[in-house]
Amino acid sequence: MSKLWKMTAVEAVARLKKREISPLDLVEASARRMAEVEPAVNAMPTLCLDRARDHAKRIMAGGAACEASGEAGWLGGLPVSIKDLNDVAGVRTTYGSPIFADHVPARSHPLVERIERKGGIVMGKSNTPEFGAGGSTFNEVFGRTRNPWNTSLTCGGSTGGGSVSVATGEVWLAQGTDHGGSLRRPGTYCSTVGIRPSAGRVTRGTSNNLYSPQSVQGPMARNVPDLALFLDTMAGFCPEDAMTFDAPAVSFSAAVAQAVAPKRVAITMDFGGKFGLDREIREICEKAAKRFTELGCIVEEASPDFGPVDEVFMAFRAQQFVVDRELQIEQHKDKIKPDILWNTELGFKQTTRQLAWAERERAALYRRMHLFWQKYDLLVTPGAPTAAFDVMLRAPETIAGKKLENYMAGSTLNSAITVTGSPAIAIPCGFDSFGRPIGLQLVGKPRGEAALLQAASLYEKLAGLDKLLPIDPKPGAVPPSVA
């Protein structure tokens, strides 16, 4: 019983259903594990253990607490983490901001309500950059979250706390969000898996940007079957989010259990020379991507024409920041970090003509992607342009020897995919010469999460890297910058 935290989520749920273990057993195992590793990683700064124990007891008693037990994605009393951007009723929720340092919401976010209804037990809040803005997880309220593979390094962002919480075995599953790579880069840096679903697959509930496809909610896990399980928990229509739609008739878990390999796979390391990446990242990811031939896939080097995708992404991102942050900046400008101010100021300055141009370019890219998907079933890219960097930095200092212009410049491989509207998964593929995790980004057709998860699960079996998790945090040094 002392090693329950080492089980996969799928195994734990199966044992819960058979009543071989209880939700309370898992809650206590999670609490003990967090006590062991939190001092080293700071992934879960806010805990709600008594609330979790009460929920576990309600599930064990049956009745209304188990009304969703026959539905896809039923977790049966499995402990999970919730990113500190999503409200949990009665639990301190800060959004990583000093403005909300003492905020305790009365109602949970609609996604949290869905997760709890389906038997997920919230153990606490995972750390995030302020308002989720950043590729490294730190804020003035809780400090920095560290990479368990080397605690001198970043875990990525912005779902960094969530990624670390599953990598170390604190919880079995983690909820997160993704705008420019926030479920994918932490997966790449921590050797976990995270999927950015298609817009509308998972409710965003209380967002003021309900009609924008840029930011989405999604799951993180230690392996692909666990990821599929948690996506089943999350997916479905929500009356509070106009973009949502019904969950699929065949669950994602069932799809993964009957995985079929993609027929034709396109791989690109730099999107046709559009983006830079460090030399060793290129070498590792190129070799790893070609392993799809071992699954019987036709693998070709190919990339859609992404056009001015970086400028398009930044135009929409700036607009979203105006919607989200304008009123807060008017009242609390001195309490908001410079990166957020900069991003919002870009939005203040851009014209309606610039936004119209971005809309036309986004539509044109989607049409080019549609043609691309007529030939290919999967697109494979590096998961990030660099390996995990110094935890004290907000972004990598350079990519391929070139100094970054802003904090978002380290996320272009991910943010370009955001603009396409396609779902994407971060999947571990190896380690660099300093022992830092390296990952691939697998991109699927719009609303094609089932096929994408199937491809990821088959690749995961080839690589076998999921067997390395969960891990104990390891101290280490910061490697030198490389080109």
C-alpha positions in Angstrom: 0.0 0.0 0.0 3.0 2.3 0.5 3.8 2.2 -3.2 0.3 2.9 -4.6 1.7 6.2 -6.1 3.7 4.1 -8.6 0.6 2.6 -10.3 -0.7 4.1 -13.5 -4.0 5.9 -13.4 -5.6 3.2 -15.6 -4.5 0.5 -13.1 -5.5 2.4 -10.1 -9.0 3.0 -11.5 -9.4 -0.6 -12.4 -8.5 -1.6 -8.8 -10.9 1.0 -7.5 -13.7 -0.5 -9.5 -12.9 -3.9 -8.2 -12.7 -2.4 -4.6 -9.2 -3.9 -4.2 -8.3 -0.4 -2.9 -10.3 2.6 -1.8 -10.4 6.2 -2.7 -9.2 7.0 0.8 -6.2 4.7 0.3 -5.2 6.7 -2.7 -5.8 10.1 -1.0 -3.5 9.1 1.8 -0.9 7.7 -0.5 -1.0 11.0 -2.5 -0.7 13.1 0.7 2.4 11.1 1.8 4.0 11.3 -1.5 3.5 15.1 -1.6 5.0 15.4 1.8 8.1 13.6 0.5 8.7 15.5 -2.7 7.2 18.9 -2.4 10.2 20.5 -0.6 12.3 19.7 -3.7 9.9 20.7 -6.5 7.2 23.1 -5.2 4.6 21.7 -7.7 1.6 21.8 -5.4 1.7 24.9 -3.2 -1.9 24.8 -2.1 -3.4 21.5 -0.7 -6.9 20.7 0.4 -6.4 17.3 2.0 -9.4 17.4 4.3 -11.7 18.3 1.4 -10.2 15.4 -0.6 -10.8 13.0 2.3 -14.4 14.1 2.6 -14.9 13.5 -1.2 -13.3 10.1 -0.9 -15.7 9.1 1.9 -18.7 10.3 -0.2 -17.6 8.1 -3.1 -17.1 5.2 -0.8 -20.6 5.7 0.5 -22.0 5.5 -3.0 -25.3 7.3 -3.9 -25.2 10.6 -5.7 -21.4 10.8 -5.4 -21.2 7.8 -7.9 -23.9 8.9 -10.3 -21.4 9.1 -13.2 -19.9 5.7 -12.5 -21.2 4.2 -15.8 -19.8 7.0 -18.0 -16.6 7.2 -20.0 -13.9 8.8 -17.9 -15.1 7.6 -14.5 -12.2 7.9 -12.1 -13.7 6.2 -9.1 -11.9 8.3 -6.5 -8.5 8.9 -8.2 -6.5 11.9 -6.8 -5.8 14.7 -9.4 -4.3 18.2 -9.4 -6.0 21.3 -10.7 -4.0 24.2 -12.2 -4.1 27.3 -10.1 -5.9 29.1 -12.9 -9.1 27.1 -12.3 -11.4 27.8 -9.3 -12.0 25.0 -6.7 -14.8 25.8 -4.3 -13.5 26.7 -0.9 -9.9 26.4 -1.9 -7.4 29.2 -2.2 -7.1 30.0 -5.9 -4.6 32.7 -6.8 -4.1 32.5 -10.6 -0.4 33.0 -9.7 -1.1 36.7 -9.0 -0.5 38.8 -6.0 -3.8 40.5 -6.8 -5.6 37.3 -5.9 -3.2 36.0 -3.2 -6.0 35.5 -0.7 -8.9 34.6 -3.1 -11.1 31.7 -2.1 -13.9 31.1 -4.6 -17.4 29.9 -3.6 -17.9 27.9 -6.8 -15.6 25.6 -8.8 -14.8 26.1 -12.4 -17.2 24.1 -14.6 -14.4 21.7 -15.7 -13.5 21.1 -12.0 -17.2 20.3 -11.4 -17.1 17.8 -14.2 -13.9 16.1 -13.0 -15.3 15.8 -9.5 -18.6 14.5 -10.7 -16.7 11.8 -12.6 -14.9 10.7 -9.5 -11.7 12.7 -9.6 -10.6 13.9 -6.2 -8.9 17.3 -6.1 -5.8 17.1 -3.9 -4.8 20.8 -4.4 -3.7 23.4 -6.8 -0.6 23.0 -9.1 1.7 26.0 -9.6 1.5 28.3 -12.6 3.1 31.4 -13.9 1.1 34.6 -13.2 -2.2 34.3 -15.1 -0.6 31.3 -17.0 1.7 33.6 -19.0 5.1 32.1 -19.4 7.3 29.2 -20.4 8.7 28.7 -16.9 6.6 28.2 -13.8 7.1 30.8 -11.2 5.2 33.7 -9.6 5.5 36.1 -6.7 2.9 34.2 -4.6 4.5 30.7 -4.5 7.9 31.0 -6.1 9.4 28.5 -8.6 8.5 25.0 -9.5 11.5 22.8 -10.3 12.1 20.0 -12.8 12.3 16.6 -11.0 14.9 15.3 -13.5 17.2 18.1 -12.4 15.9 20.6 -9.8 18.2 23.3 -11.1 16.1 23.4 -14.3 12.7 24.7 -15.2 9.8 22.3 -15.6 8.4 24.6 -18.4 5.2 26.4 -18.4 2.5 27.2 -17.9 1.2 23.8 -16.7 4.6 23.2 -15.0 3.2 22.3 -11.6 0.8 19.9 -13.1 3.5 18.2 -15.1 5.7 17.8 -12.1 2.8 16.6 -9.9 2.3 13.5 -12.2 6.0 13.0 -13.0 6.8 12.6 -9.3 3.8 10.5 -8.4 2.1 13.2 -6.2 -1.1 12.6 -8.1 -2.1 10.3 -11.0 -3.5 13.0 -13.4 -3.2 16.7 -13.8 -5.6 19.3 -15.3 -4.0 22.1 -17.3 -4.4 24.7 -20.0 -2.7 25.5 -23.3 -2.4 28.7 -25.3 1.1 28.7 -26.8 2.2 25.3 -25.6 1.4 25.2 -21.9 0.4 21.5 -21.9 3.1 20.5 -24.4 6.3 22.2 -23.3 6.0 21.0 -19.6 5.4 17.5 -21.0 8.6 17.8 -23.2 10.7 19.1 -20.3 9.5 16.6 -17.7 9.0 13.5 -19.9 5.3 13.4 -19.3 2.5 13.5 -21.8 0.1 16.4 -22.4 -2.5 17.0 -25.1 -3.8 20.3 -26.4 -7.3 19.2 -27.6 -9.2 20.8 -30.4 -11.1 24.0 -29.3 -14.5 23.0 -27.9 -13.4 19.5 -26.9 -13.1 20.5 -23.2 -15.0 23.3 -21.6 -13.3 26.6 -20.7 -16.3 27.6 -18.6 -15.8 31.0 -17.1 -13.3 32.4 -19.7 -14.0 35.9 -21.1 -12.6 34.7 -24.4 -15.2 32.0 -25.0 -15.3 32.6 -28.7 -11.6 32.4 -29.3 -10.0 29.0 -30.2 -6.6 30.0 -28.8 -6.7 28.9 -25.2 -7.9 25.4 -24.3 -8.1 23.2 -21.3 -6.7 19.6 -21.3 -5.1 16.8 -19.4 -1.5 15.7 -18.5 -0.4 12.2 -17.4 2.5 9.8 -17.1 1.4 7.8 -20.2 -1.0 7.9 -23.1 -3.6 5.5 -21.8 -3.9 7.6 -18.6 -4.1 10.7 -20.8 -6.9 9.2 -22.8 -8.8 8.3 -19.6 -8.6 11.9 -18.3 -9.6 13.4 -21.7 -12.7 11.1 -21.5 -13.3 12.6 -18.1 -13.1 16.2 -19.4 -14.7 15.9 -22.9 -18.3 16.9 -23.7 -20.8 19.6 -24.2 -21.0 22.3 -21.5 -23.9 24.8 -21.6 -21.5 27.5 -20.2 -19.1 27.2 -23.2 -20.8 27.9 -26.5 -17.9 26.2 -28.5 -18.2 22.8 -26.8 -19.7 19.7 -28.4 -20.7 16.2 -27.4 -18.1 13.6 -26.4 -17.4 10.9 -29.0 -19.6 7.8 -29.1 -16.4 5.7 -28.8 -14.3 6.8 -25.8 -10.7 7.8 -26.2 -9.7 5.0 -23.9 -11.4 2.5 -26.1 -9.7 4.0 -29.2 -6.3 3.7 -27.6 -7.0 0.1 -26.6 -7.5 -0.7 -30.3 -4.8 1.5 -31.6 -4.2 1.7 -35.4 -1.0 3.2 -36.8 -1.2 6.2 -39.1 -0.5 5.3 -42.7 1.5 8.4 -43.8 3.5 10.6 -41.4 5.1 13.9 -42.2 8.0 15.1 -40.1 9.6 18.5 -39.9 12.2 19.8 -37.6 11.9 23.5 -38.3 8.7 24.0 -40.4 10.6 24.5 -43.6 13.4 26.7 -42.0 10.9 29.0 -40.3 12.0 28.3 -36.7 15.4 27.7 -35.1 16.2 24.9 -32.7 19.4 23.7 -30.9 21.6 21.3 -32.8 21.3 18.4 -30.4 17.5 18.8 -30.2 17.3 18.5 -34.0 19.5 15.4 -34.1 17.6 13.6 -31.3 14.1 14.5 -32.6 14.9 13.7 -36.2 16.1 10.2 -35.3 13.2 9.7 -33.0 10.6 10.9 -35.5 11.8 8.4 -38.1 11.0 5.5 -35.7 7.4 5.7 -37.0 8.7 3.5 -39.9 9.0 0.7 -37.3 5.2 0.9 -37.0 4.8 0.4 -40.7 4.2 4.0 -41.5 5.3 5.8 -44.6 7.5 8.6 -43.2 8.4 11.7 -45.3 9.9 15.0 -44.6 7.2 17.6 -45.3 5.8 20.7 -43.8 2.7 22.8 -44.7 3.4 26.4 -45.6 2.8 28.2 -42.3 3.1 31.7 -43.7 3.6 34.5 -41.2 2.2 32.3 -38.4 4.3 33.8 -35.6 2.9 37.3 -36.3 -0.6 35.9 -36.6 -0.4 34.1 -33.2 1.0 37.2 -31.5 -1.8 39.3 -32.9 -4.5 37.0 -31.4 -2.6 36.5 -28.2 -2.3 40.3 -27.7 -6.0 40.7 -28.3 -6.8 38.0 -25.8 -4.6 39.7 -23.2 -6.6 42.9 -23.7 -9.8 41.1 -23.1 -8.4 39.3 -20.0 -6.1 41.9 -18.5 -7.2 45.5 -19.4 -9.4 46.1 -16.4 -6.9 44.5 -14.0 -4.1 46.7 -15.4 -6.3 49.8 -14.9 -6.6 48.9 -11.2 -3.4 47.0 -10.3 -0.7 47.8 -12.9 2.0 47.8 -10.2 1.2 44.2 -9.2 1.3 42.7 -12.7 4.6 41.3 -14.2 6.3 43.1 -17.1 5.7 40.3 -19.6 2.0 40.6 -19.2 2.1 44.4 -19.4 4.1 44.1 -22.6 1.8 41.5 -24.2 -1.3 43.6 -23.3 0.3 46.8 -24.6 0.8 45.1 -28.0 -2.9 44.6 -28.0 -3.7 48.2 -27.2 -1.5 49.3 -30.1 -2.7 47.0 -32.9 -5.4 48.2 -35.2 -8.5 46.6 -36.5 -6.8 46.3 -39.8 -4.0 44.3 -38.2 -6.6 42.0 -36.6 -8.5 41.6 -39.9 -5.2 40.7 -41.6 -4.5 38.1 -38.9 -8.0 36.6 -39.3 -7.5 36.3 -43.1 -4.0 34.7 -42.6 -5.4 32.2 -40.0 -8.2 31.2 -42.4 -5.7 30.8 -45.2 -3.4 28.6 -43.0 -6.4 26.4 -42.1 -7.2 25.9 -45.8 -3.5 24.9 -46.4 -3.6 22.5 -43.5 -6.8 21.0 -44.9 -5.0 20.2 -48.1 -2.0 18.9 -46.1 -4.3 16.5 -44.2 -5.6 15.0 -47.5 -2.1 13.4 -47.9 -0.9 12.9 -44.3 -2.4 11.4 -41.2 0.1 12.8 -38.7 2.6 15.7 -38.4 5.7 15.2 -36.2 7.9 18.1 -34.9 10.2 18.6 -32.0 8.3 19.3 -28.7 10.5 22.4 -27.9 13.5 24.1 -29.6 15.7 23.8 -26.5 16.0 21.4 -23.6 15.0 22.6 -20.1 16.9 25.7 -19.0 17.9 27.3 -15.8 15.0 27.5 -13.3 15.9 31.1 -12.5 15.3 32.3 -16.0 11.9 33.2 -17.5 12.8 31.8 -20.9 15.9 30.3 -22.6 18.5 32.9 -23.3 19.2 31.6 -26.8 17.9 29.2 -29.5 20.5 27.9 -31.9 22.9 30.6 -30.6 20.4 33.4 -31.4 19.2 35.7 -28.6 15.4 35.7 -28.0 13.5 38.9 -28.7 10.8 38.2 -26.1 9.6 35.6 -23.6 7.3 34.0 -26.2 10.0 33.4 -28.7 10.9 30.1 -27.1 7.4 28.7 -27.8 7.1 29.2 -31.6 7.2 25.5 -32.4 4.1 25.1 -30.3 2.2 28.3 -30.9 2.3 27.8 -34.6 0.3 24.6 -34.1 -2.2 26.5 -31.9 -3.0 28.7 -34.9 -3.8 25.7 -37.1 -6.7 24.5 -34.9 -5.2 21.0 -34.7 -4.9 18.9 -31.6 -1.3 18.1 -30.5 0.4 15.9 -28.0 3.8 16.1 -26.3 5.4 12.6 -26.2 8.8 11.8 -24.7 11.4 10.6 -27.2 14.8 10.6 -25.3 17.4 12.5 -23.4 20.1 14.9 -24.3 23.8 14.6 -23.4 23.1 16.2 -20.1 20.3 13.9 -19.2 17.5 16.4 -19.9 14.2 15.0 -21.3 13.5 15.6 -25.0 10.1 15.2 -26.6 8.2 15.2 -29.9 5.1 17.1 -30.7 2.6 15.0 -32.6 -0.1 16.9 -34.5 -3.4 15.4 -35.7 -6.4 16.5 -37.8 -8.9 18.9 -36.3 -11.1 17.0 -33.8 -8.9 13.9 -34.5 -7.9 13.3 -30.9 -8.7 9.6 -31.1 -6.3 8.9 -34.0 -3.7 11.2 -32.5 -3.9 9.3 -29.2 -3.6 6.0 -31.0 -0.4 7.2 -32.8 1.0 8.5 -29.6 0.3 5.2 -27.7 2.0 3.1 -30.4 5.0 5.4 -30.4 5.1 5.3 -26.6 5.3 1.5 -26.6 8.2 1.7 -29.0 10.1 4.2 -26.9 9.3 2.7 -23.5 10.1 5.9 -21.7 6.8 6.0 -19.7 8.3 3.2 -17.6 10.7 5.7 -16.1 7.9 7.5 -14.3 7.2 8.3 -11.5 10.6 9.5 -10.3 12.2 10.9 -7.2 13.4 14.5 -7.7 17.2 14.7 -8.5 19.5 17.7 -7.8 21.8 18.8 -10.5 23.8 21.6 -12.2 22.6 23.8 -15.0 24.3 22.7 -18.3 26.1 25.3 -20.4 24.2 27.0 -23.2 24.6 25.2 -26.6 23.9 26.1 -30.2 
